[in-house]
Amino acid sequence: MTNRSPLIRVTAMPTDLNPYGGVFGGWLMSQMALGAGSLASREGEGKAVVVSASDFAFPGAMQVGDELSVYCEITATGNTSLTVEAEAIARTRNGTAETKVAQGTFKFVLLDDEDKPRPVRMAAEAANPVPENDA
């Protein structure tokens, strides 16, 4: 990930556990979806809904009290869609040790005011419009 500012930072609580005492993978995925959706909505300048999630891996484990940071990056754009890669990093509660605990890819479709797919117009493009050729 090139942008290392987390989109989400949250502490895992006892209600986020699986029956074996570790943090539930579904909770990790939901936090990643929240972070990815925040980036897609901000950069896509409007409503963005997740239409698929893929390529998930859970290379590490996380415990109650660990702090989760979710980092996201837009890796592809389509006519009406954005693909966002998300990475979840856990930091131990009582220290600085960090572990990658999950990674995955989300695809979002941008919607207009009538909930119909609309073309992608990125915030960076709006700030730096491409000049039109007058010829």
C-alpha positions, 0 to 999 in steps of 0.5 A: 500500500502506498498510502499509509494513513489508516482509513479505520482504526479500532480496538478488537473487543470481546464481542468480536471473537470467534468460538475459539477465542481469536478475533472473528474473520468476518469482523475483520472483513467488515472493518476492511469493507468500511475502510474501503467503502470510505475511500471509494465514496470519497474518491468517487465523490458520492455513493459507492456500494460494494458488489464483490469481495475477493482474494481474502487471506488471513495470514496472522491472528489478532487478540482482544485489545489489539488495535486494528488499522485498515489501509486501502488503495484504489487499484483499478477503475472501470466505467462505473466501478472502483477496485480497492485493495485493503490490508488489515494490520494489528498492533499489540495492545501493550506494545508496538509489534504489528502483524498483517492479519488480513488482506482482500479486494473489494469492488464498488459501483458508484451510484447516482441520486436514483441509485443507478450506476454512474460514471467514475469521476475521481476527486483528483480529476475534479481538482486537476481537470484535463484541459480540452483541446480547442482545435 
